[in-house]
Amino acid sequence: MGAKEAPQYRKLYELLRGLIEDLSYQYGDLLPSENELCATHQLTRPTVRKALDMLVNEGFIIRQQGKGSIVLGLPKGIGILSLTGTTSAIGQDLLTTKIIVKPHIMSWEHAFGYELSERDRSLGCIHMERLRLINEKPVFYDITMIPNLNLPRFTSRTFENRSLFDILRKHYQIEVKGGEQKIQAITADDRIVKHFGVKKNHPILRVDRKLDTSKAGFSFFSQIYCNTENYSLIGSF
């Protein structure tokens, strides 16, 4: 069974969000009016308003009485320290991804120090490992574990240079809404030496994350190793 087709408001939301992300609409621009969106996409006004409300909630636009929907641009945030995915925070032109371990289903006994429910343990997880490079220099090594729950064809999808957050949002209507993270300073072990090309005991940051989503009872977990020798981790709060 395939993933359910996205509702019409979601399709419009993704279209408008994509136009903002690729800078077709920039800061200060006006989106088409509700009437224009209804006519162009053959949608009802409540459907169009729901899509626009999502863009407001995500920080892409503001709505002003008598003026319409004004574009704010990309929400602030940098991938590791905010809820914005690394790809959208840094930019796809600079960031590339190598798949170290392809997504596969496995048993689930731990979640980087976070508590697992009995249900998640019984379901198992989809495990994947990625190396993220900026200007061809390895910066992030990311291990991710996702509940094996109603994600059809997930393991067969292409993740090379793709955003995990975008795939979950666009194909499964699962949006990251919040979470927890723990940051610890460590030194590079043999695995990190291999992936980052640094000397053993080189200083590294490790970020353990629990990410909650719009789907009830669906959280996923990641452990990210960060080589901050040439890059700083920043975030807005």
N, C-alpha and C positions, 0 to 999 in steps of 0.2 A: 504494500500500500504506500502511495507517495504522500508527500507533505500536502496539506490542504492548501488550496489556492488562497492567496491573500485577499481580504475584503477590499472593496473599491476605495474606501477612504485610505487604506494602507498603501495601495498602489499610487494614489495621488501624492500622499506624503513622501514616498520613496522617490517619485519623480521630481518633486519640488526640492527635496533635500539634496538630491543628486545635482540639480542645477545650481544650488548654492555652493555645494562642495567643489564643483568644477569651475566656479567663479563666473558662470553665465549670469547669475545675479550676484551683485556685490553689495558691500555695506552701503546703506542708504537707498538702494533701489526699491521700487514698489513691485510687489508681486501682482499678477492680474487680479482684478476684483473678483468677489464671490460670483457675481453674475457671469463674468467672462469665463471663469473656471467651470461653472455649471454648463455653459453652452459648449465650450471647447471639448470637455470630456464627457458630456452627456450624463451628468451626475446631479443628484438632488442637492439642495442647499445644506441640509443637515450633514450629508456625506462630506461636502467640501469643508464645512466648518469643523468637522471632526479632524480632518487632515491638517487644517491650519492650527487647530488647538494643539496638536501633537508637536508641530514646529515651534509654537510658542513655548510649550513645556520643555523642549529640548534646547531652547536658547538660540534658535536660528532666526526667528523673527519676533517683532512686537506688533501688536495691532492697535491702531489709534483711530478713535471715532472720527469719521469724516475724512480720513486720509487713506486708510486701508492697512495692508500688511507690509511692514517695512523690514527689509532684510538687515540683520545684524552681522551676518557673516558666520564664520565657523566659531562654535563655542570655545571659550578658553579652556585650556587643560593640556597637560603633557602626559602621555600614556601611562607611565608607571605610577605616578603619584595622584592621578585623577581617574575618573571612570571613562575618559575618552580612550579608545583603543590606540595602541602605539602607531598603527599605520596612519590613521587620520590625524594624530597629533604631530607626527614628524613630517609626514608627506611622502607619498608613494614614489616621488622622483628620487629621493635620497635613500629610502629604506628598501632593502631587499630581504627576502626570507629564504632560507634553505631548510628543507624538511630533513631532520636528522632521524626521527622515528615516525613513520607514517601512522595516521590514525588507525587504531585497532582496538578491539574489545578485549578486556582482561578483567580478572577478579579485582576487587577493591577492598583493601584492608586499611589504608591510611589516606589522609588528605593533608599532608604537610603540617600536622599538628592541630588541625581543626577537627571538630567532632563530626563523625559520619552517622547518619541515621541508619537504622536497621534496613529500611527500605532500599537506600542507596547501596548498602553492602550487598544486598540480595540481587540488585540489578546488575552490578558490575559497572565499569566505567569505560569510556572511550579515552584512550591515552595517546598523546602525541607529544613530540619534542621538536622544537624549532630553534634555529640560530638566526638572529636578526642582525643585519649588517647596515651600517650607515656609511655611505661612500666607500663601500667594499671592506670596511673595517668591522670585525665582529664586536658588537656592543652588548647584546642581550642573548642569553640562552634561556629558553622558556619551556618548562615542562607543564603540560596542562592535562587535567583529568575532568571529564564531563560525564554526568549521569547517562547511562545507556537507556534513555527513556524517550521513546517516540521521536527519534531523529532519523527518519528513513534516508538511506543513501549517504549518510554523513561520512562514513569511512571511505567512500569512493569519490568524494569531492576533491577538487584541486585547492590546496592551501599554499602553494608556492606563490609568494608575493601577493597573497590575499589576506584581508583582515578577517580574523575569527569573529569579531564583534559584528561585522557587516554580514557575514554568512549566517550567523544565528538570527540576526534581525530580518534579513531579506527573505530567507528560505524557510524559517521556522517561526517567525514572528515572536522571537525571544529577545527582549531588550534588557541590557544590564542596567540596574536601577540603584545599586548601592553595594556595600560590602565592607570587608575588614582587610587590613594588611599589617604585616609585621616586617620590620626592616632590621637586618642584622649585618654587621661587618664581619667578613670571614676572609680567609686566605685561599688562594686557588689550589685545588687538588688536581690529580692527574687528568680527570675528565675536563675540567675547566682549562687547564694548560693546553690540552689538545684542541679545544674548540676556539679559544681566544688567542692562542699563540703567544701567551705570556709565560714568564718564569714561574716555577712553583713557589707558592707562598705570596704571590702577587696579591695586593689587596683587592677584594671584590665585595660588592654589596649583594645581599640575597634578600629578595622580597617574597614573602609568602602571602598569598591572597585568597580570600573567599569572596566570590562575586555572586551577589543575589540578583535575581532577574524578575521580569514581569510575569513569569510563569510560576504559579503557586508551587512551593515546595521544590523548586528547581534552582539549585546553586551549583556553581562549578569552581574549581580550585586550580591555582597555578603557583609554580615556584619559579621565580625569575632571577637569574644571576646577571649582574650588571657590571660591566667594565667601565668605570667612570673616569678613566685616565684622561680622556680627551673630551668627555661630555659630562655636563652636570644634570642631575635630575631636579627638575623644578615643577612647581604646581601652584595653582591659584586656590585660595581658600578665604 
